[in-house]
Amino acid sequence: MEPLIVYYSSPSLNTHRFVGRLGLRAVRIPISFKEAMPPVEEPFVLICPTYADDDGSKAVPKQVIRFLNNPDHRALIQGVIGSGNRNFGEMFAVGGKIVAKKCNVPLLYRFELSGTPEDIMTVQRGVQKLWNSLTPSVKMRKTGS
Ligand SMILES: Cc1cc2nc3c(=O)[nH]c(=O)nc-3n(C[C@H](O)[C@H](O)[C@H](O)COP(=O)(O)O)c2cc1C
C-alpha cells in the first residue's frame, strides 16, 4: 500500500503547495466546519501547520482537532510533520509537537511555509522509509478492525 498523507491548509495554501509537490496520495481536511470530514480508513501521516494565538494557545487548527477527535483516526495516525514560520521563534511548528504528544506518535519533521526542494526530498524519503517499516498488521489496519 502506498503512503497516505492527511493535511490541513488554510487559504494561504502553503501546506497545500508542499503536499502537491510530494507526489504522494493525499487527503485534505476541509477548512470549513460545515464540510463533512473525508473518510480516512488506513494508516496516514498528518501534515499540520501552526496557528497559535499571541499567548501560544490554539496552535493546532480547530479542524485538525476535530479530525483527530475521531478515535478511528487516532488509531491510524503513524506520525506528524509540523509546519510553520521560523519568525515565530520557539513557537515554530509547535502545532506538530502538540499533536505528536497528544497522539503519542513521532514528530517526523518540521518545515517552513511551503518548504524547500530539500524538504520535499527528505519527506518523500522519510515517509517511504516509514511505510516500508510498518508491520503487515498496521498496513492492513482499517477503521473498525
Ligand atoms: C495567525 C497566524 C498565527 C501563526 N502562528 C504560528 C506559530 O505559532 N508558529 C509557527 O511556526 N507558524 C505560525 N504561523 C505561520 C503558519 O503556520 C505558516 O504560514 C504556514 O505555512 C501556514 O500554512 P497554510 O498556508 O497551509 O495554512 C502563523 C500564521 C498565522 C497567519
The ligand as an SDF file (V2000), in Angstrom:
LIG
                    3D

 31 33  0  0  0  0  0  0  0  0999 V2000
   -2.4200   33.9610   12.7790 C   0  0  0  0  0  0  0  0  0  0  0  0
   -1.2140   33.1230   12.4650 C   0  0  0  0  0  0  0  0  0  0  0  0
   -0.5370   32.5130   13.5050 C   0  0  0  0  0  0  0  0  0  0  0  0
    0.5950   31.7190   13.2350 C   0  0  0  0  0  0  0  0  0  0  0  0
    1.2450   31.1330   14.2870 N   0  0  0  0  0  0  0  0  0  0  0  0
    2.3760   30.4170   14.0380 C   0  0  0  0  0  0  0  0  0  0  0  0
    3.1130   29.8630   15.1130 C   0  0  0  0  0  0  0  0  0  0  0  0
    2.7810   29.9930   16.2810 O   0  0  0  0  0  0  0  0  0  0  0  0
    4.2110   29.1310   14.8130 N   0  0  0  0  0  0  0  0  0  0  0  0
    4.6380   28.9390   13.5230 C   0  0  0  0  0  0  0  0  0  0  0  0
    5.6390   28.2690   13.3170 O   0  0  0  0  0  0  0  0  0  0  0  0
    3.9510   29.4700   12.4830 N   0  0  0  0  0  0  0  0  0  0  0  0
    2.8440   30.2040   12.7000 C   0  0  0  0  0  0  0  0  0  0  0  0
    2.1570   30.7490   11.6580 N   0  0  0  0  0  0  0  0  0  0  0  0
    2.6390   30.5300   10.2880 C   0  0  0  0  0  0  0  0  0  0  0  0
    1.8900   29.4240    9.5460 C   0  0  0  0  0  0  0  0  0  0  0  0
    1.9320   28.1980   10.2560 O   0  0  0  0  0  0  0  0  0  0  0  0
    2.5470   29.2110    8.1750 C   0  0  0  0  0  0  0  0  0  0  0  0
    2.3550   30.3780    7.4200 O   0  0  0  0  0  0  0  0  0  0  0  0
    2.0370   28.0070    7.4570 C   0  0  0  0  0  0  0  0  0  0  0  0
    2.8480   27.7790    6.3300 O   0  0  0  0  0  0  0  0  0  0  0  0
    0.5920   28.1590    7.0400 C   0  0  0  0  0  0  0  0  0  0  0  0
    0.1960   27.0260    6.2820 O   0  0  0  0  0  0  0  0  0  0  0  0
   -1.0680   27.0870    5.3220 P   0  0  0  0  0  0  0  0  0  0  0  0
   -0.8590   28.2260    4.3530 O   0  0  0  0  0  0  0  0  0  0  0  0
   -1.0690   25.7770    4.6380 O   0  0  0  0  0  0  0  0  0  0  0  0
   -2.2590   27.2830    6.1850 O   0  0  0  0  0  0  0  0  0  0  0  0
    1.0400   31.5380   11.9020 C   0  0  0  0  0  0  0  0  0  0  0  0
    0.3470   32.1510   10.8520 C   0  0  0  0  0  0  0  0  0  0  0  0
   -0.7610   32.9510   11.1270 C   0  0  0  0  0  0  0  0  0  0  0  0
   -1.4800   33.6070    9.9680 C   0  0  0  0  0  0  0  0  0  0  0  0
  1  2  1  0
  2  3  1  0
  2 30  2  0
  3  4  2  0
  4  5  1  0
  4 28  1  0
  5  6  2  0
  6  7  1  0
  6 13  1  0
  7  8  2  0
  7  9  1  0
  9 10  1  0
 10 11  2  0
 10 12  1  0
 12 13  2  0
 13 14  1  0
 14 15  1  0
 14 28  1  0
 15 16  1  0
 16 17  1  0
 16 18  1  0
 18 19  1  0
 18 20  1  0
 20 21  1  0
 20 22  1  0
 22 23  1  0
 23 24  1  0
 24 25  2  0
 24 26  1  0
 24 27  1  0
 28 29  2  0
 29 30  1  0
 30 31  1  0
M  END
$$$$
